[in-house]
Amino acid sequence: MNDLKHRKLMTLLCRAGIDNDTRHDMVYSWTSGRTASTKELFDSEMDKLIFKLSSEFGKKTMNPNLEIERRNKRATVLAIAGRVGFFPDGSSNFDTFNRFMQSSSILKKDLYKYKLDELDELIRQFRGIEANFEHSATHAGTKAWHQKNKFPPNFDN
């Protein structure tokens, strides 16, 4: 953990008027139950939280319930992405997903930068991708069919 980042995070939390209990609940939610302490945040988690506090929440009081709803919607997007093959074999490699988000998602930005109302549009897009995947998976020999039936890809030309 970077002490400078931690101080910046604590300053932003204080400016936002977030008390200790709310802060611990927020961090617990942010880390999906891994920790409630800001000192135990990974650098990437701390960077994203600082980004949120300094941009969106720096201008208004943060509502932890909205952040939980935002995380749930992000989880929906990631679950659909997993079902349609962005994470083959259950891997946690986000390269393909991140490239897709930056080049082809509805607003062409990283998942964590989507606002609550924008996530509804993104979920709609991913539900469409999933519907197309399911339709394609009904046709033998397609990439989606191979993936859905857990067959190795067909490399014959």
Summary of the structure (lengths in Angstrom):
residues: 157
radius of gyration: 18.8
end to end distance: 50.4
largest distance: 62.1
contacts: 402
relative contact order: 0.09
helix: 64%
strand: 0%
